[in-house]
């Protein structure tokens, strides 16, 4: 697989040339980046795949929703609809995508919207909102956000910086210059300062960029509807893990600290679970003779289990959800919060809601 990627290197050079020219055109004003007269915060990464964008977006929602009328705007990857769409509660993944559905089901009083063209989406939202959070929009240069948060996955930060298709970068590493804040996500909770210093040198922040380190915070198990449950995992538990996310390694490592009996049903990121997939899971689970056994999935994956064709099989299974959040290392949370809230307060036309 590694050798195959190196064979793709000439295509990466061609891809990189196209991206560099595109970015230059935006920087030079040949292609237009639209600015808006309200705070716009973009969350994204340089790599394909997960770097913790959804937990960061949820963190921002919790931080700001009490003081401002906010909206999140996503592309809605994997949805079966097109154009601008406002999410209803309960939201369905096939209408708006799995991550926006997750946001809406967790924050029913917050406006969650999707649009392939973010400029058109913001135009629809700006008159009735104080600020907009753009999820996974770092490369969406048609919008010029007022504040950008760039995430690097700790588990991939030492990989060679190769562009697609030989590597995982969507744009050259120099693109980090557009960020206001850099976050190295999914770090070990006990990451030592000397290792943090080495990682900071690795991302080469510019003088105006603050660097933060976060780890994943695993929360208590919930049922498929987000309600608390008393289920716990111990060393006698056999866990059937269902994932369709970019990188399940941190989740696996977390579960292995509690039990070594894990059966992983692994699918690609944003995978639309089929009846065959869930039937196979049910067959394996029901055939397992362990006295204590659980089926666990992620919040994002749970959004794609509501398809009507799956419900007959789903009734036989008690699938649990393992929610996650983020924790800031080095007591950096207040500093991060201040940078974000200072930006919003400065550029919002409305006073905070009290």
C-alpha positions in Angstrom: 0.0 0.0 0.0 2.9 2.4 0.9 4.6 1.6 -2.4 1.3 2.2 -4.3 1.1 5.6 -2.8 4.6 6.5 -4.0 3.6 5.5 -7.5 0.8 8.1 -7.2 3.3 10.9 -6.4 3.3 12.4 -9.9 -0.5 12.8 -9.6 0.1 14.6 -6.3 2.4 17.1 -8.0 -0.3 17.8 -10.6 -3.0 18.1 -7.8 -0.7 20.3 -5.8 -0.1 22.6 -8.8 -3.9 23.0 -9.3 -4.4 23.8 -5.5 -1.6 26.3 -5.4 -2.9 28.1 -8.5 -6.4 28.1 -7.0 -5.2 29.5 -3.6 -3.1 32.1 -5.4 -6.1 33.3 -7.4 -8.1 33.7 -4.2 -5.2 35.5 -2.4 -4.8 37.8 -5.4 -8.5 38.6 -5.7 -8.9 37.0 -9.1 -11.3 34.5 -7.5 -13.5 36.2 -5.0 -13.7 35.4 -1.3 -16.8 36.8 0.2 -16.7 38.5 3.6 -19.8 39.0 5.7 -20.9 41.6 8.2 -21.1 39.2 11.1 -18.7 36.8 12.9 -18.0 33.7 10.9 -15.8 31.0 12.5 -14.4 28.2 10.3 -13.3 24.8 11.7 -11.3 22.5 9.5 -8.1 20.6 8.8 -5.5 20.2 6.0 -5.9 16.4 5.9 -8.7 14.3 4.6 -10.4 12.3 7.4 -11.2 13.0 11.0 -9.2 15.4 13.1 -11.9 16.1 15.7 -13.8 18.8 13.7 -17.2 17.7 15.1 -16.2 17.7 18.8 -14.6 21.1 18.2 -17.8 22.4 16.6 -19.9 21.1 19.4 -17.5 22.8 21.9 -18.0 26.1 20.1 -21.8 25.7 20.2 -21.7 25.1 23.9 -19.4 28.0 24.5 -21.4 30.5 22.5 -25.1 29.5 22.3 -26.0 31.0 25.6 -25.0 34.5 24.6 -25.6 34.6 20.8 -28.1 33.4 18.3 -25.8 31.1 16.3 -26.1 28.8 13.4 -23.8 26.0 12.1 -23.4 25.6 8.4 -22.0 22.3 6.9 -21.8 20.9 3.4 -23.9 17.9 4.6 -21.6 15.2 3.3 -23.5 12.0 2.3 -27.0 13.4 2.3 -29.5 12.6 -0.4 -30.7 16.2 -0.8 -29.3 19.2 -2.5 -29.1 22.9 -1.9 -29.7 24.9 1.3 -31.7 23.1 3.9 -32.5 23.8 7.6 -32.5 20.9 9.9 -35.6 19.9 11.8 -35.6 17.9 15.1 -35.3 15.0 15.1 -32.9 15.3 12.2 -32.1 12.5 9.8 -28.7 11.8 8.3 -30.0 11.1 4.8 -31.5 14.6 4.7 -28.6 16.7 6.0 -25.6 14.4 6.6 -24.6 12.5 9.7 -22.6 15.3 11.5 -25.3 18.0 11.1 -27.9 15.5 12.2 -25.8 14.8 15.3 -25.6 18.5 16.0 -29.3 19.0 15.7 -30.2 16.0 17.8 -27.9 17.3 20.6 -28.7 21.0 20.3 -32.4 21.1 19.2 -32.7 24.9 19.9 -29.7 25.8 17.7 -30.0 26.5 14.0 -28.3 23.7 12.0 -28.1 24.2 8.2 -26.5 22.6 5.2 -25.5 24.0 1.8 -22.9 22.9 -0.7 -22.3 26.6 -1.5 -21.5 28.2 1.8 -21.9 31.7 0.5 -25.6 31.1 -0.4 -26.0 29.4 3.0 -24.7 32.4 4.9 -26.9 34.7 2.9 -29.9 32.8 4.0 -28.8 32.8 7.7 -27.2 36.2 8.3 -30.2 38.3 8.9 -31.5 36.2 11.8 -28.3 35.1 13.5 -25.5 36.8 15.4 -22.7 34.4 14.2 -22.2 31.4 12.0 -19.9 28.4 12.6 -18.7 26.7 9.4 -17.9 23.0 9.9 -15.2 21.5 7.7 -14.7 24.6 5.7 -11.0 25.4 5.8 -10.6 24.8 2.0 -13.9 26.6 1.1 -12.2 29.7 -0.1 -15.3 31.3 -1.5 -16.0 32.4 2.0 -13.5 34.5 3.9 -14.1 33.7 7.6 -13.3 36.2 10.2 -11.7 33.5 12.4 -10.3 30.1 11.5 -9.5 27.1 13.7 -7.2 24.5 12.1 -6.9 21.0 13.6 -4.0 18.5 13.3 -4.6 15.0 14.5 -1.9 14.0 17.0 -1.9 10.4 15.6 -1.0 11.6 12.0 1.0 14.7 12.6 4.4 12.9 12.0 3.3 11.4 8.7 5.0 12.6 5.5 3.3 15.8 4.2 2.2 14.5 0.8 -0.7 15.8 -1.1 -3.5 13.6 -2.4 -3.6 11.0 -3.8 -0.1 9.9 -2.7 -0.7 11.4 0.8 -3.6 12.7 2.8 -3.2 16.5 2.5 -6.0 18.4 0.7 -3.7 21.4 0.3 0.0 22.2 0.9 1.2 22.6 4.5 1.7 26.3 3.8 -2.1 26.6 3.9 -1.9 26.6 7.7 -1.0 30.3 7.5 -4.7 31.3 7.2 -5.5 29.9 10.7 -5.9 32.1 13.7 -5.7 29.1 16.1 -4.0 25.8 15.7 -5.2 22.8 17.7 -3.4 19.5 18.0 -6.2 17.2 18.7 -6.6 13.6 20.1 -3.4 13.9 22.2 -2.7 11.5 25.1 -4.1 13.2 28.2 -0.7 12.9 29.9 1.3 14.3 27.0 4.5 15.7 28.4 5.6 19.2 27.8 8.8 18.2 25.9 6.6 16.2 23.5 4.3 19.2 23.1 7.2 21.4 22.3 8.4 18.9 19.6 4.9 18.8 18.1 4.7 22.6 18.1 7.9 22.8 16.2 6.4 20.2 13.8 3.4 22.4 12.9 5.6 25.6 12.7 3.1 28.1 13.8 3.3 31.7 12.6 3.9 34.4 15.3 0.2 35.4 15.3 -1.0 31.8 15.8 -1.8 30.4 19.2 -1.3 26.6 19.6 -3.5 24.4 21.8 -3.4 20.7 22.7 -6.6 18.7 23.3 -7.4 15.1 24.2 -10.6 13.1 23.7 -12.9 12.9 26.6 -15.0 9.7 26.6 -18.4 10.2 28.2 -20.7 7.6 29.8 -22.6 5.2 27.4 -26.0 6.3 26.2 -28.8 4.5 24.3 -29.4 5.1 20.7 -31.7 8.0 21.5 -29.1 9.8 23.6 -30.5 8.8 27.0 -28.3 7.9 29.9 -27.8 4.2 30.6 -26.2 2.2 33.5 -24.2 -0.1 31.1 -20.5 -0.3 31.9 -17.6 -2.1 30.3 -15.3 -4.3 32.3 -12.7 -7.0 31.5 -15.5 -9.7 31.2 -17.4 -7.7 28.5 -17.3 -8.6 24.9 -17.7 -5.5 22.8 -19.0 -5.5 19.3 -17.8 -2.2 17.9 -19.6 -0.7 14.8 -17.7 2.2 13.1 -17.8 4.1 9.9 -15.4 6.9 10.8 -12.1 8.0 9.3 -9.9 6.8 12.2 -11.2 4.4 14.9 -7.8 3.8 16.4 -8.2 6.2 19.4 -11.6 4.6 20.2 -10.1 1.1 20.0 -7.3 2.1 22.3 -9.8 3.5 24.8 -11.9 0.3 24.8 -8.8 -1.9 25.1 -8.0 -0.3 28.4 -11.3 -1.8 29.6 -11.6 -5.1 27.8 -9.6 -7.2 25.3 -12.7 -8.8 23.9 -13.5 -6.6 21.0 -15.1 -7.6 17.7 -14.7 -4.6 15.3 -17.2 -4.2 12.4 -15.2 -1.5 10.5 -16.5 0.5 7.5 -15.2 3.6 5.6 -15.9 7.1 6.8 -19.6 8.2 6.3 -20.5 4.6 5.2 -24.2 4.2 4.7 -25.0 1.1 6.7 -26.9 -1.5 4.6 -29.3 -4.2 5.8 -26.5 -6.7 5.0 -24.1 -4.9 7.3 -26.5 -4.7 10.3 -27.7 -8.2 9.7 -24.1 -9.5 9.9 -23.6 -7.5 13.1 -26.8 -9.0 14.6 -25.8 -12.5 13.5 -22.4 -12.3 15.1 -23.8 -10.7 18.3 -26.5 -13.2 18.8 -24.1 -16.1 18.1 -21.7 -14.9 20.8 -21.9 -17.0 24.0 -20.3 -14.4 26.3 -22.4 -13.7 29.4 -21.8 -10.0 29.1 -21.8 -8.5 25.7 -22.6 -5.0 24.2 -22.8 -3.4 20.9 -21.3 0.1 20.8 -21.1 2.7 18.1 -20.1 6.4 17.8 -22.5 9.3 17.8 -21.8 10.0 14.2 -22.5 6.4 13.2 -25.7 6.3 15.2 -27.1 9.0 12.9 -27.0 6.5 10.0 -28.8 3.7 11.7 -32.3 5.3 11.4 -32.9 4.1 7.8 -36.3 2.4 7.6 -34.9 -0.8 6.0 -32.7 -1.4 9.1 -35.4 -1.1 11.7 -36.6 -4.7 11.7 -33.0 -5.9 12.6 -32.4 -2.9 14.9 -35.3 -4.0 17.1 -33.3 -7.1 18.0 -30.3 -5.1 19.1 -29.6 -2.8 22.0 -27.0 -0.6 20.4 -25.3 1.8 22.7 -23.5 5.1 21.8 -20.2 6.3 23.2 -20.2 10.1 23.1 -17.0 12.1 23.1 -15.9 15.6 24.0 -12.6 17.5 24.2 -10.4 18.4 27.1 -7.7 21.1 26.9 -4.3 20.3 28.2 -2.2 22.7 30.3 -5.3 24.5 31.6 -5.5 26.2 28.2 -9.3 26.2 28.1 -9.8 29.7 29.4 -7.2 31.1 27.0 -8.9 29.4 24.1 -12.4 30.6 25.1 -11.2 34.1 25.5 -9.7 34.3 22.0 -12.9 33.0 20.5 -15.3 35.1 22.6 -13.2 38.3 22.1 -13.5 37.8 18.3 -17.2 37.3 18.4 -17.8 40.2 20.8 -15.7 42.5 18.7 -17.5 41.8 15.4 -21.0 40.9 16.4 -23.6 43.7 15.8 -25.7 42.5 18.7 -25.0 42.5 22.4 -24.7 39.1 24.1 -28.1 37.6 25.1 -28.6 37.6 28.9 
